[in-house]
Amino acid sequence: MVERETIAGEIKRLGIVVIIPTYNNEKTLKRVLDGVLLYTTDVIVVNDGSTDTTATILKQYSQIDVITSARNQGKGMALRRGIKRARFRRYQYAITIDSDGQHYPSDIPVFVNAITKASHPVLLIGSRNMNQDAVPRKSSFGNKFSNFWYWFETGIKLTDTQSGFRAYPLAAISQKYYTRKFEFEIEIIVRAAWRGVDVQNIPIRVLYDPQERVSHFRPFKDFTRISILNTVLVFLTFFYILPRNFFWSFKKKRWSDFVKENILGSTDSPVKKALSIGLGVFMGIAPFWGFQTAITITLAVFLRLNKVLAFVFSNISFAPLIPLVIYASLVVGSLVYPSSTTVQLDRVSLETVKSHIWQYIIGSFILAGVMAVLIGSFSYFFIKLYRQKPVSVH
């Protein structure tokens, strides 16, 4: 009793609310509610269009806040509505718990204690023991699949990314979301990590009782939705998040520090530095206008090259040199792809325009390759020469 009162006091002090999304879980909803109410009456239940006796059960609990949807909209939408209400009521943290009976409300103190000890906003995900005999194989596989992609998209290794028993720091996570079903629980933790929120697992217990548990996860449809979301997130990781993080770290350095760390003082081999410079030069001249930086940094990450060197030399086509680069590309391209159309003084045919566009594209790739080899080779010998330069001793 003393422990419950202590936890209840901490829940009030920390501004925590418990959100319970539910859809046709009449067998387990009451048990979950009774367990949660042992610790707090700050509870928001989102009835996501249930067609069983859920509404009747909820009428027995006048002390909780109930949000009712006229039709089923999906778990993601239920959580989004609950989080929106929690923010409106100025809560600081929202603990979410599923109503299907797999989570133990008695694990709420685990979350509260972790939040109390944290010195900064932290997003907590309950980590279940997925090796139990009662855990369905598809759930175990799905969790491992999700864990891998979460690591791929954020660089953070977790043991459970699909558990619905979580604690969200409401002021630190994003305000707007785009997914509506089960994939929402992936979107919210990935974007939280991208915002710099500390995402951690904490151990919890789990109960899989096939006699009473009702799961609304549709293997084909929901797995397809999750796969599409991961595809989008991977694309954003390489073409927005990695370049953004790189710029943030790069802006903190002075030019002199850059030269010392990445050209002269870097532990990378001369070959790796030269290849990084060559990649940057190639991407700076090749016709990837608007995407050069993102593609350069993405390739540098994949090829394990020096991202800073590749980025700097990808800016070889800075404003004053752009006309020269375009002209040189056209000249080189005309040697390989001669124009077969005579240009009239009074008009330029569509075929002529197409011909010049192809000349530019082909010529820019050839010019980019040649310049990448030349500048990369020169850089290699320069770096080798610098390394061999004897250091004078006074």
N, C-alpha and C positions, 0 to 999 in steps of 0.2 A: 504493500500500500504506500509506504513512504517513497519507494522508487517511482511509482506511478505519479504521485503528487509532485515529485521533483521534476520528472519529465514534462508533466503538464505545465509546470511553471516555466520551464525552459522554452517550451513551444510558444507560450504567450510572449515571453521576453524576446525571442528571436523572430517573432512575426511569422509563424509557420501555419499554413493551412493544408489540409489533406484533401486531395481531389480524387474522386472515385468515378471513373467512366463505367457505365454499365449498359449491357444490351442482352436481354433475355437470360439473366443469370439468377432466376428466382430461387434456385436450390442453394446458392451460396451467399447471396447478397446480404441477408440478415446477419449471418455469422461474421462477415467482414465488417459490416457497420458496427455491430456490437463490440467487436474487438478494437476498432479504431476509437470508438467513443469512450473507451476506458482511459484514453490518454488526452483527448481533446474533443471539444464540441465545435471547433473551427473546421467544419467539413463542408465540401461542395460535392454534390453528387450530380453527374450529368447523365440523365436518362436518355439514351440515344435511340429513341423511337421503339422502345421495347413493346412487344405484343403479348407478353405473358403477364404474370401478376406483379411485376416490378412496381408499377404505380401504386398498387394497394399496399405493398410492403413499405414504400417510402412515406405513405401517409401516417405511418406509426411513429415517424421521427420528426416531430415538429421543430426540434432544435437545430436541424441541419438545413443548409441552403440547397435547394433542388432546382436544377435547370432541366427542362424537358423539351426534347425535339419531337415534332409531330411525326417525323419519319427518320429512319436510320440513315445517318450520314457518314458513318465510319468512325473508327476509334480516334483517328487524327483530328477530325473536326470536334469530337467530344472533348479531347484534351485541350484543343485550342480555345474552345468556349470556356472551359474551366479555368484555364490560365488567364484568359481575358477578365473573367469575373474576379479572380484573385488579385490581379493588378488593380482593378477598379476599387477593390476593398483595401488596397494598400498593404497587402501582405508582402513580406520580403522573400519567403521561400514557399514553394509548393511541393509537398510530398505526394506523389501519385502512386496509387496501389490498384491493381486489377481486382475486379469483383468476382472472378471465376473460382476463387478459393485456393489458388496455388500459392499465394503469399500469406505469410503470417503477420497480422497486425502487431503482434508482440515484438516484431523486429523494428518497429518505429523508433524505439530508443537508440538503436544502432545508428540511424540517420541523424537523430537529434544530437547525440554525443559527437559525431563526426563534424557536424556543422558548428557546434560549440567550440571545438578545438581548432577549427580552421581560422587562419588569420586573414583570409581573402575569400571572395566568392568561389564556391566549389560546386560542381554538378556531380552528384553521386548516383551511381547505378548499382543496384543490388546484384551481386554476383551469385548465381545459383550453382549448385553442384549438379552439373549436367551428366555426370557419370553414373547416376543412380539407375537401377534396373527399371524403375517406373517411368523414367523419362523417355518419351517417344524418340525413335531414331531421327525422324524428320526434324524434330525440335533441336536435337543435338547438332545435326549437320547444319541446319539453318543458322544456328548461333555461331558456329565456327566460320561459316561463309561470311556472315555479317562482321565478325571480328576482324577477318582478313581485310575486307574492303575498308573498314573504319581505319585500320592501321595504314593502309595504302593512301587514304585521303587526308589523314591528319598526322601520321607519324607516331600516334599514341597506341600502345599495345594494351588492350583490355581483355579480360577473360569472359565478359558477358556484355553484349551490346544490345540484346533484345529484351532484357528484363523490363517489365513495366513498373517495377517497384523502384522509384527514383526520387531524387530531391533536386529541384530546379531553383537556382538563384534568379529570381524574377527580374531584377534590375540589370543583370549581366547578360542574359540571353537575348536573342533577336526579338523584335517587336512584330515582325511580319513573317508568315510562312506560306508555303505554296502547296503542300501535300495534304491529303484529307483522310487517308486510310492508315494501315499499319506502318507504312513507310515514313509517316511523320516522325516516329520515334527515332528513326535514323537521321532524318534531316535536322532535327533539333540538336542532337548531340554533335553532329559534324560541324554545323554552323557555329555552335557554341565554342568548339575547339578552335575554329578559324578566328573567332573573336578574342582568343586568348584566355578563355575561361578554363580553369583547371578541371579536367574531367577524370574522375576516379571510380574504381570499383570498391565496394565494401561487401563483405560476406553476409549472405542471408540464407535462410532455409527455404525450401520449396516443397510443395505437396502436389503430386499428380494423382488424382483420384478419378479414374475413368467413369466411375459410377455417378459422380455428381458434376464433374467439370465439363463445361460447355465452351468449346473453342470456335470462334467465328473466322479463324484464319482459313482462307481459301488457297490451297497450295499453288494452283496454276496462276490464277489472277493476281494474287498478292505477291507471289514470287516474281512475276513479270513486272509488276509495279516497282518492286524493290530493285530489280535489275536495271530498269530504266533510270530510276533515281541514281543508282550508283554510277551509271554511265555518265549522267550529267555532272555528278559531283567529281568524278575523275577528270572530266574535261575542264571543269572550273578550277580544280586543283592545279593542273599544269599550265593553264592559260590565264589564270587570274591570281590564285592564292600564292603560288610559288614566286611569280614575278613581283607581286605586292610585298611579300615578306622580304624578298631580296632588296627591293628599293628601300624598305624601311631600315634594313641593316646597313645598306650602302650609304644612305643619307647621313648616318651617324659618323662616317669616317671622313677625315680630311684627305686631300689629294696626296699629300706627302705620305700619310699612313698607307694609302692605297698602293702607292708605288713600292714602298718597303715591304708590305705584307704579301702582295700578290704577284709582283714581278721579281724583285730582288731578294726578298727574304722568305718567300714561300718555299715550303719543303717539296712542292711538286717538281717533278723531273723536267728538264728542258723540253723533252718531247711533249709532255702533257701540256706545258705552257704554250708551246708553239702550236699544237693542235687546237687549243682553246682560242688562241688569237686567230688562227686560220678559220675556225668555225665562225667567229664573230665577223670577220671580214666577208666571208661568203654570204652570211645572212644579211649583212649591211648593204650589199650590192644586189643580191637576188631580189626578184619582184614580189616581196611579201609585205608590201606597204601596209602599215597599221598593225601587223602581227609579228614584226621582226623580233621585238624584245621577248614576247611570250614564247615564241618558237625557239629562240636562241637559248633561253634559260632552261626550257623543257628538255631540249636536246643535250645541253650541258649536264643536266641532272642524270638523264638516261645513260650518257656516255661517260659519266664520272669525270668530267673535265672541270676546269677552273671557271666557275660561273661568273665571277667578277671580270676576269679578262675577256671572256666571250662577250659579255654585255658591253663593256667599254668599246671594244673594237667593232661591235655591230653598229655603232654610231658613226661609222666611217662616212656614211651618206648624210652628213649634217647639211643644213640649209645651203651654204655657199657652194657645196660640191654637187648638189642634186642635179642641176642642169648638165654638168660635165659628165656625171655618171650615166644619165639618160642618153646623152649624145654618143658617148663611147659605146654604150650598149647597142644603139641603133647602127653605128658603124660596123661593129663586130657582127651583128646579126645580119646586116645586108650582105656580108661576105659569104655567109652560110645559106641564107634564105633570100636570094635576090628578088626584088619586086618585079612582077611580070606585067604590071599595069602602068600605062603612061598617065602621068598626072596632067590634067587639063588646067589651064590658068584660071578658067572661070568656075570650075567645080572640081571637087575631089570625090571620086567614086567610093562606094562602100567597100569594094574590093581593095582599093588603095589603102583605106584606113585599116582594114583587116591585115593587109600585108605588113604595114608598119608596126602594128601591135605585135604580130608574130616575130618580126625582126627584133623588136625591143625585148620580148620575153626570152627568145633563144639567145640573143646577144648578151643579155644581162646574166643568164646562167653561165655562159661561157666565160664572160669577163669576171664573174664572181669566183669561178673555179680557178682561173689563172692568177688572179690577185691574191686569193687565199693561199695558194701554193707559194707564190713569190714572197708575200709578207710573212707567212708562217715560217718559211725557210730562213729568211733573214733574221726573224726573231729567235729562231733556234740557235743560229750561230752567234748572235749577239749575247744571248743568255749564257751559252757555253763559254764564251770569251770572258764574260763578267765573272763567272764562277771560278775560272782558272786564274784570274787576276790575283797576284800575291798580295797579302796584307802586310803593310809595313809595320815593323815593331820599333817603338821608340824606347 
